[in-house]
Amino acid sequence: MSTSLEMKNIQKFYGPLHVVKDFDLHIQPGEFVTFLGPSGSGKTTALKMIAGFETPTSGDIFLGKQSIVDLPAYERGIGMVFQNYALFPHMTVAENVAFPLTVRKAPRQETREKVDRALQLVKMEQYGGRYPNQLSGGQQQRIALARAIVFNPSILLMDEPLGALDRHLREHMKIEIMRIQKELNVTVVFVTHDQDEALTMSDRIAVINEGRVVQVDDSKSLYGKPKNRFVASFVGESNMLPCQVERVENGAGNVTVAGIAPGVAQLTGQSGGDRGWLFVRPEHIDIGLRRPSPGPVNALDGVVENALFLGEMTRYLVRCGDETITVKQQNRGLGHFPGGTQVTVSWKPQDCTILN
Amino acid sequence: MNNLLENPWIRGAIVSAPLLILLVGFLAVPLSYIVWGSFEGSKFNFSHYARVFASETNLNILRYTLRTGLIVTLVSLAAGYPVAYLLTKLKSRALSVVSVFLLIPLFTAFLIRTYAWMVILGREGIINNALIWLGITKEPLTLLNTTFAVVLGMSHVFIPTAIFTMYSAMVRIDHDVARAAQILGAKPVQAFLRVYFPLTLPGVFSAGILIFISAIGFYITPALLGGPSDTMISQLIVAQMTTLLNFEHGYASSIVLLLVTIAVLFIASLFIPLEMIWSSSTVAASDEKPRLAARLFKKVKRAVDPVLSVTETTVHAATRPLLTRSAAWLWAYTIVVLVFLTAPLIVVVILSFSSSPFVVFPPPGLSLQWWEKLANATDWHRSFFFSVQLGIAAACVATIIGTMGAFWLVRTRFPFKKMLFLFALSPLMVPVVIIATSLYVFEARLHILGTFGGLVMGHVLLAVPYVIVVMAAALRNFDPSLEPAAAVHGARPLQTLRLVTLPILKPALLTAGLLAFLTSFDELLVGLFLLGRQTPTLPVKFWGDIAYQIDPLLSTASTLIVVLVTASIITVQFIRDRHNTRISQRIAE
C-alpha cells in the first residue's frame, strides 16, 4: 500500500538562518524520489521534517490526504533507514525487525510471520538470532531496511543509507533496494549527495541547493536538460563556455562562443543580445586533428594540455584561448592525441544549451 | 642506555616497578597484616569474628550500614539519571557551564559539604527558621542527628558521582537509536523503556555499584549528621582502633566490611566488566555475547511484559501533554538538582560574612569579622600550608607513578592485563577506613608513622588510581602512528617522549595531577591515622574544630577552600578546552 506525499510551501528557520525555502514537491504513490544536493543544502532537514524530528516553520506536509505536521513521529507510520543504521544493539536481529510490530502490540504469531517475510526479502533469514555488532556493515544495512519495511509503512525514508559501505557493496545494495522497492511498490524518499546513486535509482530527482528545490526531473532530463548552471555542474561533468546570443532563429540561437567562434545552440528563454553560458557535456564533444579551416559552427581550435587514459575512455583537457574544455572519448580504436597536439573540438547544435 | 631501553622486558620492569611496589608494599602487605592480625596470626583465634556476629549491636550496625548504602544509592541514581540524560543532549558550551556546577560540589571536600548540612539542618538552621517563620511549626524540629540527615548528606555527596558515571556511559549511546524507535512507531515512553533505558542499564548499574561500595565504607557524613542509632561500620572500626583500642576486634570488623565489598564487586562482575565502574572509556565495544545481565534482563522483560504494556499506556496518556520538543521540564528538573547541589555551598559562603558570633542563618548582619579572624589565625595558616605542601608532594609522586603505570598497562601486552588493571584500581575498591587502619598498623611497624613521607605515601596510594584512570584513557586515544613518525624522523625514544608524547598528553597530565592534589587535599581518615605529631592537615584541623564547636570561622575557611578549588577546576577546564580547540583547528586546517 503506497501513499502520495505532498510538501506545500515549506519554510524552515533556525533562528535567523533560513535553511529550507519555498519547498514544494508532490511525490506520487510508489514513486522513488531522491533529494540530491551538496552537504548543508537542507536536504536532510527536509527529510527530518517528513519524519517528524523537525517542525516546519510554516507550510504543510500531506501523507495521502492527511496533514502530518502536527503528528508526532511515532504516529506517522513512516519507515526510515538511518545513515548509521541505528540498530538497537541490545536486541537480536529478529527483535530489531520485530520492534515496530512489538510497539504496536501486534499478535505474536503475526509478528513472527512478518519478521520472517521481511528477513527473507533482504535475504537475511538465517541471521535472526545474531546481535547487530556481530554483523558486517552491509548486513546491518539489510536489517535496517527490513526493520523499516516490516510494518508496511506507507512511505519509506532513507538518509544516505549507502554512505558507510564500500564501493562494491554499494553497487550491490543499490540494485537490492530497487528490487525491494519494486516488489513492495512502496513510496521512497532517498537522500544522498552522490549523483551516481541518484541517477541510477530514482524515478525522479529533486536537486536541492541552499535550501531550495532547484529542479525536479527524471534522471535523463536532469542530465540532458539541466535548468541552470548549478544543476549542470552538480549532476555529471560539464563544460560551461561564456557566450552571447546574437539572433534567435527557428527557436535555436545563433551565438558567439568565448568571444571568437560562431555557434548554434538551444535556448532556455533567452533573446537576442543576452549573455549566458553554453553548456555541453564532455562526451558530446568530438575531438580531431586540427583542420585547416574549422567547421562553420560549434567548433574551436585548441591544444591538448593533458590526456588521461581511464580504461574505457580517454579524458582530454583542451586549451582553447582562455577556456579549458573537457572532452571524453570512448577508446574504440580511434586516434589518440598526446599532450601538445593541435586539435579541433566540435559538437552538435542539439547537444548544447544556453543557460543563464 | 638506549640499547637497554629497547629490551621490552627491561623497559616493562622499569616502568611498572614503582606502581607494583606501591600496590604491594602499601596495600597488599598492610592488608595481609590486618587479616593475619584478625585471627591473632598463628593462633588462629577466630573469636573476634564470632564477637562481631554475636553482638546484636554490631549486627544492627552492619544491617544499618547496608540499608543506608542501598537507600543512598537508589536516591542518587534516581536523582541523577535525568540530569545525566540532559547532559548527553547539550552542546559543548552549555555542557561546560552545567558541568562546572556539578564539578564544584564534586570536588568540594566531604567535610565542608557535611558541615554545610549541619548548618542547614541545625536547630537554628535555615529549614527550622523557615518553618517557624512560616508558622508551620512552633518548636524547631530535630533534623540533625537523624537517619534522614545521613541519607540527605550522603546523597548530596554521591549525586554528582552518579551523574558523571552514568553520563560517561550514556554519552556513547547514539540518539538516533531513540529517534529510530519513534519513527518506527514507538511512543516516547516505549522508546525510552524498550530502547534507551535498557542501553543505559550498564552505566546505571556501574554507578550504583560505585556509590554502594563507597557509601558502606563512608565515615564523615554519618559521624557528623547521624545520631547514636545511625552508627555505620566504619565508625565502629575507627572507635575500636582509636578509643577502645581493641585492635583485633577492629581488624575483624574491617575484614567483614572488606568481604562485603568484595562480594558486591564479585556479583557486579557477573553483569558488567568491573573496570567499567571506574573508567568507562576503557571498555571497548565488545563482540562477546551479552553478559548474564542482558540474559537475565530478557527473562525479566518477558515476565513483566504485560505490566510494561499497561505502564506504557498509562504513562503515555499521562505525559502526552507534557511532551514538548524543548524538554523544558527536564531543564527545570536539572536546575532543581543543581540548586540542591550548590545551595549548601552558597549558605556556607554567606555565613562566612556573618556578623553573629553563632551559626545562625540567615545571618543578622554582614561583617568581615570572621575573615579578619581567619587572617590572624596562625593555626589555620599552618594547616593550610602543610596541606598544600602535602598535596603537591602527593600529586607529584602519584602522577609520576600513575603515569608510568598507565603506560605499562596500556602499551605492553601480557596475560592477565585486565586483572592487573583492576589491581591498580584496588585502592578505590577497598574502603578508605580499612586503608587508613592497615597503613596505621603497618607504618607503626616500619617506624615511619607520623613522618611526612609516611603521610605522603598514604595519600599517593589513594590518588594513584585516579591518575591511572585518566592517563589510561588518554593513552588509549593517543594516535599510535605519532611515535613511529617521530622515530622515523630521527628522534630517540626519550626525545620522542619529551617532544611528542608528553606534550600531547599535557591536558590529561594536568587533570590527573589536579585530581591527585584534590584527593590529598580533601582526605581526612588517612590523615587522621597517619598524622602523628605533625601539623594537622586542613581536613584534620577542620574535623577537630567541628567536633569542638561550630562557629562561622569554619564557614570562612570553607569558603576560601571552595574558591580555591573552583578556581583550579575552571583553570584546568579552560586549559583543556584551549588545547582541544587548538588541536581540532589544526585538523580542520
Interface residues (C-beta under 8 A of the other chain):
Chain A: A51 G52 F53 T55 P72 A73 Y74 R76 G77 I78 G79 M80 F82 Q83 N84 A86 L87 F88 P89 H90 F99 P100 T102 V103 R104 K105 Y131 N133 Q134 R147 A148 F151 L157
Chain B: D174 D176 V177 R179 A180 A181 Q182 I183 L184 G185 A186 K187 P188 Q190 A191 R194 V195 P198 L199 A285 D287 P290 A294 S309 L323 R325
